[in-house]
Amino acid sequence: MNLHTLAFLACLLAPAALLAEGAGQDDLDQAMELKLSAESIKDLGDVINLCRSAIAAGLDDANQDFAQKILTGTLVQRAEIMCGQIFDHAEPIPQWPMMRRQALLDLEEAAKLDESQFNVHYMIGRLHALPGGNHDRAVQALDAAIKLSAESPADQAKSLVLRASFTDDAEARIADYNEAVKLAPDDAEVIRTRGLFLLSEKKLDEGLADFDKAIELEPEHADSHEARGVILFMQGKHDEAMKSFDRTIELQPESAMAYTHRARVFAVKGEIDKAMGALGDALRIDPKLVTAYVLRASIHREKGDDDAALEDVSEAVRLAPDNSQALKLRAVLLAGSGKISNAIDDLQQLRRAEPNDVDLLMQLGLFYSMDKQPRKAIDVFSSILKKDPENRPALRNRGDTWLAIGKLSEAISDYESALKLDEKDSGVLNNLAWLLSTAPDDKLRDGKRAIELAKEACRVTEFKQAHILSTLAASYAESGDFENAVVWSKKAVEQAGQTDDNQGIGEQLQKELASYEAKKPWREQLKDETASEDPEPEELPEPARQPDANENAEKK
């Protein structure tokens, strides 16, 4: 016999005066009789309708109160049954949105009839925690639940935990979790919830302490061991993490994620075959596990098998078209295989979902540069700088892109701004010195400052970068010191000959050396600054020694 039936029987034992005749008495009598035998949601609905009819028809004061009590209890009972249908299934049932709507209607009506019931407010909050719920109404209901459960620490603790999920304020959230744990220090679920939040906030030591306590209370809770392993892995304690994942699998042999975590540990330890074997187990258990496909793709890429990597990550995108990790990895792989436009498509899709992701925007801008769409790249870098004017990588990248299309004054401006933020950035030092030495426009050149910048770039790179040595040579040539220009130009040629990476610029360096020996400064021939639109890719000339934009290397 449930609590609602007991409450109803208590009403039946009320004084006989409650049974006095009234206009709605017949409906009330029928509601009382049906209430005792009600077995289904439909039966409860009939009781609710009879009570409403009785109240509307008219009852004396005593029976009016009695009818409202039956109505309130039955509304709550029906809502609890529907909540059970929603929450007590491992997988959501298709009808849950409709059931939530009806349960909320019942609970809101019950709250108006009797606002003192903790369970009513708690269930309202819980239902609004589901996708599409009303945030403000949930918080309002949970505030009431917390006040009403002052004498019940367990109820108050679970209300605090639920309320915490509705705020983005980390301090307010941890305050609710801390109070909940204080009220229910032996409730493993409450402790686990706080532990997961601490993990998300990268407070690893505190989170680990919570999961240690949760495991102490419930030693065979597989998810606690898994979360503990994740924290240990993030702390670099790989052997201990592996033990936690092994224990997870002992308790839950079909845990695909546990095998995926084991694979990650094996990969970090360099045991690639074991990592691939664990991922095979994970995908055998769950062939749709996106995380496993992405991790296996990353391992393939590390091994240099980009084709296998692209196959796995493409399957991940097929299974989860909006998965940001999969889309980012596929974009990089596509770019690496020369399919820049396809890579851009992936990042554009991500940009629509994550318009403020700076790392994503930076990569997109670099891909536009690689695809010879410089003005689109500039637009992307500019969007970053609009929100963060001191974003040094964006300044550097936009400056490089201005340089690529011959907008030298704009490039100089961006380099100057970037240099104020980091005086030791060899790339910025080099590119700015190169422009001040070789710009065709007399107004832009400044040989004396170029020498200072180039010397600093050489010091930062320990005089081991051929293209930076050549910039110092160009700076001396611009200042009229052709003797030093020849000396440093020869050093650049020699350095390039010693380094495989610099073999491609040897011919260019020889041309520069010949110019200095003829006592002529070098002038960079770049695209006309008056150009206003991106040409077709094949029409866009490249400045001398421009590297792959994706590597963000120094340009000459």
N, C-alpha and C positions, 0 to 999 in steps of 0.2 A: 504494500500500500504506500503510495507516494505522498509527499508533503502536501500536495494540493488536495488530495482526497481527505487527508487528516484535517486540513483546515476547513474543508467543506463540512465534514462530520461535526466539527466543533460548532459550526454555525447552526447545524440542525439541533444541537442541544441547547440553543438559546431559549430564553423564556417564551412561553406560548404566545405572548403578546406580539411577537414578531410575525406570527402566522395569521394575523388579522386579515380580513378580506379587504381587497382594493381592486381598482379597475384592471390592474395588470397582474392580479394574483394568479390567474390561471396560467399565464405564460411563465411566471416565476415558479409555480408548482411543477410545470413540465420541465423547466430548466433544472430544478433540483433532482427530479427523477432521472433525467437523462444523464446528468453529471455523474451519478453513481455507477452507471453502466458504460460510460463513454470509453471507447477503445481506439478510436481513430481520429485523425485530424478533422474528418468530416463531422464526426459526432461532436467534437469540441466546437466546431463552427456552429452547429445547431444550438448548442448551449449558449454560445455567445449571442447569437441572433435572438433567442428567447429572452435572455436577460436584457438586451437592448430594448426589445419590444415591451417587456414588463415595465422598465424604467420610463419609457416614453408614454405608456398608457396611464401611468400614475400609480404610486404606492404611498402608503403612509411613511412617515419619516423613518421608522424602525426598519421596515421592509425595504425601503429605498437604499438604506445603508447596507442591508443584507445582500440585496441584488448586486450592488456595486462591488462588494467583496467577492461574490461568485464570479462576476464578470472579469474583475481584475485577475483573479487566480487562474481563470480559464485562458485568458489572453496570454498570460505568462507561460502557462503549460504548453499551449500550442506553439508559441515562439521557441520554447526550449526544444520541442521535438524537431522543429525545422532547423534550429541551430545544430542539433545533433546530426541531421542529415548533411549539413554543410561541412561541419568541422571534423566529424568522426570517420572520414574516409581518407585513405592514403592519397587518392587522386580526386580532384574536384569533380563532382557530378555535374552534368550539363545544365541541370535546372537550378544551380545555385543562385544565379542572379535573381530569378523570380522568387525563390524561397527567401532570399534576403529581404527583398522588397516587402513581402507579406509579414515576415517576422518583425521588421522595423515598424510597420504600421501597427501591429499588435502591441509592441513594446512601448511605442510612443503614446498609444491610447492608455496603456496600463500606467505609465508614468504620470499622466494627467490625473488619473483616478486616485493614484497613491504614489507620491513621489519619494516615499521613505524606503523603498525596497532596493537594497544593494544590487541584487542580481539583475534587475531590470536595467539599471544604468550601465553595469559592466557589460551585459550582452549588447547593448546599443553601441558601446565603444568597440567591442570586438567585431561586430558586423561592419562598422564603418572602417575598420582596419583593412578590410578586404579591398581589392582594386576597385577604384571608382567611388570609394566612400567619401563622406563629408568630414574633412579634417576638423573643422571648428566644432561640429556637433559631437564628434568623438571625444575631443578634449573636454568639452563641457560635461558630457556624461561621465567621463572618467574622474573629473574633479569631484563630481557628486558622489561617485562610488567610493572614492578615497575617504571622503568625509563620513560617509555612512558606515564604513568598515573600521572605524576607529577601535572598536572592541574586538576585532577579528584580524590579528596580524597577518595570517595567511592570505585572506581576501585583500587586505590593503596592499600587501606585497605584490600580488599579481596585477592589481590595478595600477600600481606605480610602474611596473615593468611594461605594461601595455601603453600607458601614457608616454613613457619615454620614447617609444617607437614613433611618436607623432611629432617630435621636435628635431630640428637640425642644429639646435644649440647644444654643442658638446658638453658644456658645463652643466646645463639644466638636465641633460640626459643622464650624465654620470651621477648627478645628485639623486635622481629618482632611483637609479640602479643601486646606489649605495644604501639608500634608505630601505629599499626592498630587501637587500641582503641582511641589513641590520634587523629587520622585522622577521625574516625567515632564514636564519643562518644555516639551517640544515635542509633547505630546499635546493636540491641539485639543479633543477631547471632554472630557478632564479639566478643561481651562481653561474651557470653556463651562459645565460643570456648576457650577463655583465661581461663575462670572459670574451664572448664574441665581439662585443662592442669595443672592449679594450684592444682586441686583436685588430679590428678595423682602424683604430686610432694609432696603431703601431706601438702601443704600450705593452710590449711583449712580456716583460717580467711580471707585471701585474696580471696580465691575461693568463700566463702560465700558472700562477698561483691559484687562480680561480679554477682552472681545469684540473689541477692537482687535487683541489678540495672536492670538486664534483666527482672525480674518479674515486676518491676516498669514500664518498657517500654512495656512489653507484658504480662499483668496480667493473661491471660488465656492460656499461653504456658505450657502444662502439663509437658514436659520434664524438664523445668527449675525448677518446683516445686519438681520433683523427685530428681534431682541432689542436690537441696538445702537440701532435707531430708537426702540424703546420707551423706552429710557433717555434718549436725547436729547430725546424729547418730554416726559418727566417733568422734565427739567432746563429746560424752556422754550425749547430750541433747535429751534424748529419747522422752519425751513428745512433744517437738517442732518438732522433726523429724516425729513423728506420724501425726501431723497436716499437714505437708507438703505432706506426702503420702496419707492422706485422701483427700486432695485437688487435688492431681494428679488423684485419682480415680473418683472424682466428674467431672473432666474435661475429663477424658478418662476412662470410666467405664470398658473397656475391657483390661486394662493394667495389664497383668499377673505379670510383674516385680514389679509393685507398691504393689500388694498383697504379693509378696515374701518379699519385704522390710518391710511391716507391720508385717509379720510373724517373721522376725528377731528381730524387736523391742519387740514384745510380748515375744519371747523366752528369750531375755536378762532380761526382767522384771519378768521372772518366770511364765508367764501366758501361760503355755504349751498348754492347750486346745484351746485357742484363736489362738496361733501360728499354730497349726495343722489345724484349720479351715481355716485360711488365706491361707495356702499352698494348701488346698483342692480347694479353689476358684481359685488360680493361675493355678493349673493343670487342672481344668475344662476349663479355658479359653485357656490354651496352654498346651496340654498333652505332649508336647515335650520339656518343659522348664527344661533344665538340672540343672540350679541353684536351682530350687525348689526341685527337687529330692535329690540333695546333701544336702541342708539345712534340709529337712525332715529326711534324713538318720542320720545326725548329732544329731538331736533331739531324734530320736529313740535310738541312741547309749547312749546319756546322760541319758535316762530313763532306760537303761540296756537291751533294746530289740534289741540285736545284729542281730537276724534273720531278723527282719523288716528293720533294717538299711542296712543290706547286700542286701536285695531285692531291696530297693530304689536306693542304690548307683550302683548296677549292672545294673539297668535300665538306670541310667545316663550314664554309660560307654557304654551301647549298643547304646544309642542315639548319644553319642560323644566319640568315642573310644580313642581319644587323649586328653581328658579333664584331666588336671593334678590334679586338686582338687579332682575329682571323683576317679581317679586311686589311689591317695595317701590314701584317706579314705578307699577305698576298700581293699588296701593292709594291712592297720592296722587291719581292721575287719577280714580279712582272717587269718592274723597272730594270732589274738586273739582267733580264733576258731581252731587253730592248723594246718591250711593249709599254712604252711610257704612257701612251694615251689610255691604255687599259688601267694602268696603275692610277692615273689621275681620276678615272671614273670611280674607282674604289674609294679614293680619298674624298672625292666630292660627295659620295653617298654618306660617308662618315661625317663630313662637314655639316651636312643638313641636320644630322642627329646631335652633333657635338660642335656647335658653331664657335664655342669659346675655348676649344682645346688648342693651346698654343703650339704644342709639339706637332699636332696634326697639321696645323696651318703652316708651320715651318717646313715640314716635309712636302706639303702640297706646293708651296712656293718653289722649292728646289726642283721638284718634278717639272713644273712649268718651265723653269730655266733649262733643264735638260731637254725638254721637248721644243726648245727654241720658241717659247711663247713668253718673252721677257716682260711684256707689259702686264700680262696676267700675274706673273710672278711678283712684279712690283705692287700690284693691287693687293695681293695676299699679304706681303710683308708690311705694306702700309696699314692694312687692317689691324695687324698686331701692334704696330707702333701707335696707332690712334688710341688704343686702350692702355698701352704701356710704352711711353716715349723713350724710356731708358732700357728697352730690351736690346741688349748688345748684339746677340746673334741676328736679330731681324735687321738692325742697322747695317751690320756687316754684309749680310746677304743682299739687302737692297742696294747697298753701295756696289757690290760685285755685279749686280744685274744692270745698274746704271752704266757701269764701266763697259759691260758687254755690248751695249747698244750705242756707246759713244756719248752718253750724257755725262760728261766729265765733271762739270761744276756740281751737279747733283751727287755724283759719286763722292767727290771730295767732301761735300757737306756731311754726308752720312759717315764717311770714314773719320772725319774730325769729331763727330759726336760719339762714335764708338770708342775712339781713342781716349776720350775724357773718362770713359767708364772703365777702361783697362789699358793702361799705358804700356803693357808688356805683350800685347797681342801682336805676334810677329806678322800675321797675315795682314792686319790693318796697317801696321807700320810699313810693311813692304809695299802694299798697293798704293797707299797714300804717297809714299816717297816716289814710286814709279810715275804716278800722275804728275806730281810736282816737277819731275825731271823731263818727262817726255810729251806732255800735253801739247798738241799743235797750237793751241791758243796761248799767245805770249802772256796774257793776263793771268793765266792759271799757274804758270810755272814759278817755282821758288827754289833755286838750286841749293842755297845755303840751308834752308830748312830740310830739304830732301836729304842732304848729307847726314844731318843729325838723326833723322828718322831711320834712314837706311843703316847707319852704324848701330843704332839700338836694335834693329831687327837682326842684324848679324850677331850681335852679342847674345841676344835671347836664344838664337839657334846655334850658338857656338861656332859660327863661321863655317857651317857644314852644308848649307843649302845653296846650290848653284844659282838658282834664280834670284835669291836675295843678294848674293855677292854681285850679280850682274846689275841689280838695282843700285847698289852703291857705286858701281862703275858709271852708270847713267847719271847719277847725281853729281859725281865729279865732272863728267863731261858737260853737263848743263852749267856748272860753275866755271867752266873754262879750264879746269885742271885736267888736261888730257893725259898727262903723265900718270897720275893716279888712276884715271879712268882705264888706261891700258893695263896697268898692274892688276886691278881688281877684275877686269874683264877676262884676263888670262887665267886668274885664279878660278873664275866661274867656269871657264871652259875645262880646266883641269878637273875641278870637282865634279862636273857633269860626266866626264869620262870615267870617273871612279865609281859612279853610282848608277846602277841599272835603271832606277826610276827616272833618271834625268836624261837618258839617252835621246829621248824624243826632242829635246830642246837644243841639242848640240849645234845643229845647223843655224838656228836662230842666234845663238851666242856667238858663233863665228862671224855672222853678219854684223853684229853689234861691235865686236872687236875691230873689224875692218873699218867701221865708221869712225871709231875713236882714233885709230892709227892715222886716219886721214884728217884728224882734228875736226870731225863733224859730230855734234851731239845727236843722240838718237831721237827720232820723232815717231810716236806711235800713230799708225794710220787706222783710225777707227770709223765707225759708222757715223754718218751725218747726224748731228745733234737735232736737226729740225724734223727728223722722222717722227711720225705721230702714231702710226699703227703697226701692229705686228705684221711683217710680211709672211709669205709662205716659208716654211722651215728652210727650204733649200736656198732661199734668197738672203738669209741672214748671215752676214759675214761674222767670223769669230775673231776676237782680238788675239794677238800673238800669245801663245802658250797658255790659253785658257783651259784649266783642268775640268774634269767631270764635276758639275755643280753639286752632285750628291755628296761629294767628298769634302765640300767646303774648303778646298785648298786655296793657296795664294794664287792670284791671277797676275799675269804680266801682259 
